[in-house]
Amino acid sequence: MSRKKPGEFQVVNHSVAREDGVAKVTGRAVYASDIRLEGMAYAKLLRSPFAHARILSIDASEALRQPGVIAVLHGNNLQGIDPYYGHAVKDHPLLAIGKVRFLGEPVAAVVAEDERSAYEALESVRVEYEELPGVLEVDAALADGAPLVHETSYAGGSFRGFDDPGSMKASNICQEVHLEWGDVAAAFAQAAQVVEGVYYFPMAYAYAMEAYVSIADYNDSGLTVYSSAQHPFIVRHDLAGVFGLFLNRVRVVVPFVGGGYGSKSYTKIEPLTAACSWKAKRPVKLQLSVAEAMLTTRNDDARVRIRTAVDREGRLVAREATIHLNTGAYAENSPLVARKAANRIVGPYRIPNVKVDCCAIYTNTVPASSFRGFGATQVTFPGESQMDELAEKLSCHPVEFRRKNLAARGESIHPGLRPLDADLAGDIAMVVQALETDKPLSKGHGRAVACSASDAGSDPVTSTIVHVYADGSVSVMTGSTELGQGSHTVLRQIAAEEMGVELQKVRVIGPDTAVTPFERSTGASRTTTLMGRAVLEACQEAIVQLRDMAAEILKTAPENLILERSGVAFQDRRLSWQDVLRTFFGLSDCSIIGRAYLRKVGDLALLPVFWEIGCTGVEIAVDAETGRICLERLVTVGDVGLAIHPAMVEGQDLGAATMGLGIGLYEELLYEGQQLLNGNLLDYRVPRFSDLAPKIDLLLVQNQDGRGPYGAKGGGEGSLNPIPACLANALYQATGVRLRRLPLTPERVWRALREQRNKGDNVGH
């Protein structure tokens, strides 16, 4: 698929035009932060100054006397609701109850007429604490006699997403996942070469431009919530549980969302906002700052002990790994991250003997949860680092070593899961050609290629409705959230293609659980594949209805009609869909609906829905005096089956690779004791435009081998996963320094180079 120029997007108000074959959306976006309700009050949060402490007393009497204050909510006045929620483990209270488990945990919420009054009243809430010993790192949490973050076990949530049982006893182990096939011990005993090491993946923040915001209106009719949520139907489920309401009494509306990257998956501040409205008896808005968002969720930082073995022919024979994820104070989605990390450490390779033990571990730090890449980022770094290490031991080029071990299309890389549905050898060939790996390197430069495979798509439960109107317009009702990834534009394109109408005649109605049909989630790179397929099938159902109506009008059998792009033909007559509707109903403003329901049957019965491929290459330059790494070349491959909108696929791949660059070189949430040092906009370093490579190739592979519309597969995460390993491997090629801890900051690289020089000097003497 070609185009004359890149797409230009500003997703807003469902107003779409078409220019040079590229969808272009214009106008002004509406976000939750823009919404105002009549009589709306504002909430601000009092946060814990301790990482682990018992709450002895809370006194809000003085705060309630402050001007403009309406209510104060805390753990002692939540009677009448179930104050715990959690889709994987139901362990998260709306506000700290009995004790706090991380520094910055909300302890009380002040609701006032305006934000300033609420903020000032926080100082009048008196809380008495008894500080407790805490566990801030994985080793401390796993030590014998370690203080427990949670003294009790909890019920599993309804949206765990996998079958591994949760812990049934009080423990700092939130979730265990074990994966094994073949005979690992025998394979290592007979191996020709083995590499092993311990790798560290940093704690990072997703850094969406829009921080968390929620507006709740609890009244006699039920509960309505406006939120910057990725998964509105899961939020609805949790809210119904907290307040004991039927699902039809809970309405969650999601306007456009200013970025998420997984960090807005599942339930966040919505139950607390709703409880504030329940207590204040009026609409309440809770809007967090970026610093507060950093105290709400992050990724799971990881320590991975891994060893990999090959035979004399250079074929992988075994991989064994122990993965420890720092889950923080509450489970959030880390149990599923643990399952995915265990699955994805195998990579896209045929490995006959595998043993993986993965634990998500509670600590007294900010809760971890979903993050772009979802477990693959943590384990691709060690896995692909060891591929280069093994290649060196075998005196084999790293690319050729990968080619020898890559699984082919249709080959199983994980027993019980769908065989690989991509041509990875072809993907790597494209990267190698673009990166020009055969050209000599300048001094201090290094190149590397790396790849990954993620079991993507989540549970394939999706539904949609398409309205076809007698004036030729079409509306798509979707529960998929628009996060800036452009999925609503793609859904428009699919509906326009199927119904044979101009793009500007198609409107997408976004998530509103009172109106739009159920959608499991917006994540796991699933929207184009699953919601896109549902839109296509709903259009096809509508066309069947329209054909039958046309047959009645023309007084013939439906099978005698010839379907055309936007209507039917019979003998010398042709009816457009507009003609059919107007004639059949005798009205000019009527409509019909087409429906589609996807579930885990047929070609969607076997998971994953598709394998999301990561295949990237980099060239870097290393300044030996400062340790600074500069990205000189970047190559990504978007293996997406079909790029329905090529410009957006390229944008997603570049965005994902840029996040990989951040984690690889700059980003890390740093703690000193229990205090988060850089939880703010100034001190947390993300990539800048100037950090990107001067030469970037964003390549697309369109083999139409997916289960989505027209053979499409999802994208948007794959190009993130291999980038940190690419950077580490290129650093080794450039300098001979092998670093196993991210990010590769100038100081870390400089210290490693100095240590290398000191060793050389000692050998010389």
Secondary structure, DSSP 8 states (H G I E B T S, - for coil): ---SS-------TT-EEEETTEEEE-S---BGGG---TT-EEEEEEE-SSSSEEEEEEE-HHHHTSTTEEEEEETTS-TTS--EE-SSBS-EESS--SEE-STT-EEEEEEESSHHHHHHHGGG-EEEEEE-----SHHHHHSTT---S-SS---B-TT--S------SS-SEEEEEEEEES-HHHHHHH-SEEEEEEEEE-------SS--EEEEEEETTEEEEEE--S-HHHHHHHHHHHHT--GGGEEEE--B-S--TTTT-S-SSHHHHHHHHHHHTS-EEEE--HHHHHTT-B--EEEEEEEEEE-TTS-EEEEEEEEEEEEESS-TTHHHHHHHHHHHTTTTB--S-EEEEEEEEE-SSS-B---TTTTHHHHHHHHHHHHHHHHHHTT--HHHHHHHHB--TT--SSTTS----S-HHHHHHHHHHHHTTTS---TTEEEEEEEEEEEES-S--EEEEEEEETTS-EEEE-----SSS-HHHHHHHHHHHHHT--GGGEEEE--BTTTS--B--S-TT-IIIIIHHHHHHHHHHHHHHHHHHHHHHHTS-GGGSEEETTEEEETTEEEEHHHHHHHHHS-SS-EEEEEEEE-SSGGGSSS-SEEEEEEEEEEEEE-TTT--EEEEEEEEEEE-SS-SSHHHHHHHHHHHHHHHHHHHHT----EETTEES--STTTS----GGGS-SEEEEEEE----SSSGGG----SSTTTTTHHHHHHHHHHHHHS----BS---HHHHHHHHHHHHHHHHHHH-
